[in-house]
Amino acid sequence: MKIAVAQINTTVGDFAGNAARIREAIEVAREGGAQLVVTPEMALSGYPPEDLLFRNDFCDQCEAELLRLAACAPEIAVVVGHPHREGRTRYNAASVLRGGAIESIYFKQQLPNYNVFDEKRYFSAGNRPCVFDVAGRRIALTICEDLWFPGPAAQAKAAGAELLLSINASPYHRNKLAERYQVMGARVKETGLPLLYVHWVGGQDELVFDGASFSFDADGSLGYQAETFRECVDLVDFEGGRLAGPVAPPLTEEETIYRALETGVRDYVDKNRFPGVLIGLSGGIDSAIVAAICVDALGPERVHAVMMPSDYTASMSVEDAREMAAVMGIDYREIAIRPVFEAFRAQLAPSFAGRAEDATEENLQARTRGTLLMALSNKFGWLVVSTGNKSEMATGYATLYGDMAGGYALIKDVVKTLVYRLARWRNSRGQVIPQRVIDRAPSAELRPDQTDQDSLPPYELLDAVVERYMERDMDPEAIMGLGYDAEAVRRVVHLIRVNEYKRRQAPPGVRITPRGFGKDWRYPITSGFRPRV
């Protein structure tokens, strides 16, 4: 038999649009001679719908669209993921559509409630297997987290399954595909059954889903591998207990992350119907990589940049910003901030009398730039994409209402050292970032001869501490025990702790690590807890 894997990108709440995408997949399947079409988890509603699931009208509209969709494939079986409502109870469900009707329905049994997942907030758990026949083959339907535990797979085998089918909406983070291989491989080994893993692709606010659907034969060998971060409808043959389909070549870590960032910003812009994006192009590495990603994701005609020099801006910064804009082919303008900054300073002079200049005046420059960016956004409708990285978000090395201003923080989960790796990888495909932007010491350019390392530990050290303390929940003492400088560890941990109030006001951005500053970071702003250092 042939199975059509519909690795599709749907939008939360766009039931008609999502159903249209599923119908397109059904047509591809029909033309390819497939007997079964499989869509991802919650494909009809989009994932995650969050508190929309509490609305009866949301669930009821989804059910009405599901019934209309059932009439589209009377001769072909279609698996569709969707929420299901029974009174006040909700299930994360998948239906088998065939013969113009809903033939059977499965309720997800294992509900994740960690990291970015809140499924126990919304759903009740199922407890029964769903095994259905297609072309004389017995197929067991499971949903995502189900196969991260042995029980549902063993239950499916006991019900006579010949193939484990898993539909998924599993948010991406670094090395996630390797984790899936390991866990799904364990289910195959335990049951002796082949497995087909069908995954969602696309962006939803801060989450991205990487596609990369795959299959394992009963002996654990890979028979099919879809592309990463690419929408597709692939045909997979299931014959003699083996699955065979196209096998996409593996990607480097840098390319995978770059595609994740492209997907996140593209879908945020397109699904929210922004005409384009606006970037404060400083001549530094962070804004350079953000501009490159936005151009690759949206096209140069939808990317706008503004350079806002001050008295402290180096001439090379202006030159490099102009060069990048020209190479990328984007709309570019320059607005000097000195007149606005001086006007602010003049108005504040009576209140500041007798006090020396300090970080206040530095931040005032950043806030002047933020005001100009938001004015341009307001006038033209462009989404301001801020350029702060994870190292800065962790330590508060960013100005609230200044360089943090914007609607989407594209690289807020990308540490500084990774920013440089991505820039080098992007230039290897064709240089768009001048080499001296990569080579020069990073600087906020808010005072004479300033560099980031005047205020922060070296980024190699800072990023290592951020990863261990913030992503892995390691105690500061344990981090010091790995050989990291004790004073630097104390300083970074302190900065992470005291800057929560800033992060709470930051825009959403693409999550690429197992823990980002967003849905899966829920630290109180007001707290008397002090880590032992």
Secondary structure, DSSP 8 states (H G I E B T S, - for coil): -EEEEEE----TT-HHHHHHHHHHHHHHHHHHT-SEEE--TTTTT-S--GGGGG-HHHHHHHHHHHHHHHTT-TTSEEEEEEEEEETTEEEEEEEEEETTEEEEEEE-S----STT--HHHH--------EEEETTEEEEEEEGGGGGSHHHHHHHHHTT-SEEEEEE-----TTHHHHHHHHHHHHHHHH---EEEEE-EEEETTEEEEB--EEE-TTS-EEEE--BT--EEEEEEEETTEEE--B-----HHHHHHHHHHHHHHHHHHHTT-S-EEEE--SSHHHHHHHHHHHHHH-GGGEEEEE---TT--HHHHHHHHHHHHHHT-EEEE---HHHHHHHHHHHHHHHTT----HHHHHHHHHHHHHHHHHHHHHH--EEEE---HHHHHHT-S-TTTTT-SSEETTTTS-HHHHHHHHHHHHHTS--S-HHHHHS-----SSTT--GGGTS--HHHHHHHHIIIIIS---HHHHHHTT--HHHHHHHHHHHHHTHHHHTTS------SSS-SSTT----SS-------
